[in-house]
Amino acid sequence: MVHRALIFALAMLVAIATNTFADQWPQPTESGVISADGRIAVRLTPGSSWGEVWGFAGAPLGDHARARFYRLDGDEGTYLFYQELALLNPVAPVFAAVSNQGALVTLDRPVLAIYSPAGAVVRSYTLEELYRPEQIDKFMASVSSRWWRCDEDPRLDSRRSTLIIVDRLENRLEVDFTTGGVTFYRSETECTE
């Protein structure tokens, strides 16, 4: 009996030490984003390729998420469809933003993806391409997620066509919609839990 209790306690310590725990995901639903000036709208439809998601190895593969782009027609006052593209996100982005020019940025898997106004991939990043291994080890993780950014949504700076993300290492990342470049700065704010 004492032997089993000791094994259980050691297993719990290992689970705590690795900052890994189980989590649950709601079924992804259709969502949308609108540019700051209201002229571009993007409808995001979830994909079904769970087997490509970190922590879901062996799950079924399927279609990736899709984005349908609409532009406000000044004469009609309605949004008109102008393009559709398959996203790099296997299921659904956890966050998306669209610039006034129609460039799209998504966060999830890949961690960060930037699409041009014409729908081409400008750049995409994995966590390993943005951070060193010792930095990644500092991020809390679950079976299917790694919490690398703060809980508050990233902020779109439409004047400069950048997305500003604060990470859990107290960095401010500025993502350029045009080049796909990411610049790190020291953040003046801490994550709010």
C-alpha positions as CSV (number, residue, x, y, z in Angstrom):
1,M,0.0,0.0,0.0
2,V,2.8,2.4,0.9
3,H,4.6,1.4,-2.3
4,R,1.6,2.4,-4.4
5,A,1.2,5.7,-2.6
6,L,4.9,6.5,-3.3
7,I,4.6,5.7,-7.0
8,F,1.4,7.8,-7.2
9,A,3.2,10.7,-5.5
10,L,6.2,10.5,-7.8
11,A,3.9,10.4,-10.9
12,M,2.1,13.5,-9.6
13,L,5.4,15.3,-9.1
14,V,6.5,14.4,-12.6
15,A,3.3,15.7,-14.1
16,I,3.6,19.0,-12.1
17,A,7.3,19.4,-13.0
18,T,6.6,19.2,-16.7
19,N,3.8,21.8,-16.5
20,T,1.6,19.5,-18.5
21,F,-2.0,18.8,-17.9
22,A,-5.1,17.7,-19.8
23,D,-7.4,20.1,-21.3
24,Q,-10.7,20.1,-23.2
25,W,-11.5,21.9,-26.4
26,P,-15.0,23.0,-27.5
27,Q,-16.0,22.1,-31.0
28,P,-14.7,24.9,-33.3
29,T,-17.3,27.1,-34.9
30,E,-17.4,29.5,-37.7
31,S,-16.1,33.0,-36.8
32,G,-15.2,36.2,-38.5
33,V,-13.0,39.4,-38.4
34,I,-13.4,42.8,-39.8
35,S,-10.7,45.3,-40.7
36,A,-10.3,48.5,-38.6
37,D,-11.9,50.6,-41.3
38,G,-14.8,48.1,-41.8
39,R,-14.1,47.6,-45.5
40,I,-12.8,44.0,-45.4
41,A,-14.6,41.1,-43.7
42,V,-13.3,37.6,-43.4
43,R,-15.4,34.5,-42.5
44,L,-13.3,31.7,-41.0
45,T,-14.6,28.1,-41.3
46,P,-13.0,25.4,-39.2
47,G,-11.2,22.5,-40.7
48,S,-11.2,18.9,-39.6
49,S,-7.5,17.8,-39.6
50,W,-7.1,17.2,-35.9
51,G,-4.3,14.7,-36.5
52,E,-2.0,17.6,-37.4
53,V,-2.6,19.4,-34.0
54,W,0.1,19.2,-31.3
55,G,-1.0,16.5,-28.8
56,F,-3.6,14.8,-31.2
57,A,-1.3,12.4,-33.0
58,G,-3.3,9.6,-34.5
59,A,-6.5,11.6,-34.8
60,P,-8.1,11.8,-38.2
61,L,-6.7,14.1,-41.0
62,G,-9.0,16.2,-43.1
63,D,-9.5,19.6,-44.6
64,H,-7.8,22.7,-43.2
65,A,-9.7,25.8,-42.0
66,R,-10.8,28.2,-44.8
67,A,-11.1,32.0,-45.1
68,R,-13.7,33.7,-47.3
69,F,-12.9,37.4,-48.0
70,Y,-15.5,40.1,-48.6
71,R,-15.0,43.7,-49.6
72,L,-17.5,46.5,-48.8
73,D,-19.1,47.8,-52.0
74,G,-19.4,51.6,-51.7
75,D,-22.3,51.8,-54.2
76,E,-24.4,49.0,-52.8
77,G,-23.4,49.2,-49.1
78,T,-23.0,45.4,-49.0
79,Y,-20.1,43.1,-48.7
80,L,-19.1,41.2,-51.9
81,F,-17.2,38.0,-51.9
82,Y,-13.8,38.3,-53.7
83,Q,-11.6,35.3,-52.7
84,E,-11.4,32.1,-50.6
85,L,-8.3,30.3,-49.4
86,A,-7.3,27.3,-47.4
87,L,-5.4,28.3,-44.3
88,L,-2.4,26.6,-42.8
89,N,-4.4,26.0,-39.7
90,P,-5.6,22.4,-39.6
91,V,-8.6,23.1,-37.4
92,A,-9.3,26.8,-36.6
93,P,-7.2,29.8,-35.6
94,V,-7.5,30.8,-32.0
95,F,-7.1,34.4,-33.1
96,A,-7.3,36.2,-36.5
97,A,-7.0,39.8,-37.6
98,V,-7.3,41.5,-41.0
99,S,-5.7,44.7,-42.1
100,N,-7.4,47.5,-44.0
101,Q,-5.6,46.3,-47.1
102,G,-6.9,42.7,-46.7
103,A,-3.8,41.0,-45.2
104,L,-4.7,38.3,-42.7
105,V,-2.8,37.1,-39.6
106,T,-3.8,33.9,-37.8
107,L,-2.5,32.4,-34.5
108,D,-2.6,28.7,-33.6
109,R,-0.9,26.0,-35.7
110,P,1.3,27.2,-37.1
111,V,1.8,29.5,-34.2
112,L,1.7,32.5,-36.5
113,A,0.7,32.8,-40.2
114,I,0.6,35.9,-42.3
115,Y,-1.2,36.0,-45.6
116,S,-1.0,38.8,-48.3
117,P,-4.1,40.7,-49.5
118,A,-4.0,38.4,-52.5
119,G,-4.1,35.3,-50.3
120,A,-0.5,34.1,-50.6
121,V,1.4,33.0,-47.5
122,V,3.8,35.7,-46.7
123,R,5.4,33.9,-43.8
124,S,4.5,31.3,-41.1
125,Y,6.3,30.4,-37.9
126,T,6.3,27.5,-35.5
127,L,7.1,28.2,-31.8
128,E,10.6,26.7,-32.4
129,E,11.2,29.3,-35.1
130,L,10.4,32.2,-32.7
131,Y,11.9,31.0,-29.5
132,R,15.0,29.1,-28.2
133,P,14.4,25.7,-26.6
134,E,15.1,27.1,-23.1
135,Q,12.5,29.8,-23.6
136,I,9.9,27.2,-24.9
137,D,10.5,25.2,-21.7
138,K,9.3,28.2,-19.7
139,F,5.9,28.1,-21.3
140,M,3.1,26.1,-19.5
141,A,1.8,23.2,-21.6
142,S,-1.1,20.8,-21.7
143,V,-1.7,17.7,-23.7
144,S,-2.6,19.8,-26.8
145,S,-1.5,23.4,-26.1
146,R,1.5,25.5,-25.2
147,W,0.6,28.9,-23.6
148,W,3.2,31.2,-25.1
149,R,1.2,34.4,-25.2
150,C,-0.7,36.4,-22.7
151,D,-4.5,35.8,-22.4
152,E,-5.5,39.2,-23.7
153,D,-6.1,39.3,-27.5
154,P,-3.3,40.8,-29.6
155,R,-3.8,44.4,-30.7
156,L,-3.9,45.4,-34.3
157,D,-2.2,48.7,-35.2
158,S,-3.9,49.4,-38.5
159,R,-1.9,52.7,-39.0
160,R,1.4,50.7,-39.1
161,S,-0.1,47.4,-40.4
162,T,1.3,45.5,-37.5
163,L,-0.1,43.0,-34.9
164,I,1.2,43.4,-31.4
165,I,1.4,40.3,-29.2
166,V,2.6,40.1,-25.6
167,D,4.1,36.8,-24.7
168,R,4.5,35.1,-21.3
169,L,8.2,36.0,-21.2
170,E,7.2,39.7,-21.1
171,N,8.2,40.4,-24.6
172,R,6.2,42.4,-27.1
173,L,6.2,40.9,-30.6
174,E,5.4,43.2,-33.5
175,V,4.3,41.3,-36.6
176,D,4.5,43.2,-39.9
177,F,1.6,42.4,-42.2
178,T,3.6,43.3,-45.3
179,T,6.9,41.5,-44.8
180,G,5.9,38.8,-42.2
181,G,8.8,40.0,-40.1
182,V,8.6,39.6,-36.3
183,T,10.4,42.1,-34.0
184,F,10.8,41.4,-30.3
185,Y,10.8,44.3,-27.7
186,R,10.7,44.3,-24.0
187,S,7.0,44.7,-22.9
188,E,6.0,47.4,-20.4
189,T,3.1,45.3,-19.2
190,E,2.9,41.9,-17.6
191,C,0.5,39.1,-18.4
192,T,-2.8,39.3,-16.6
193,E,-4.1,35.9,-15.5
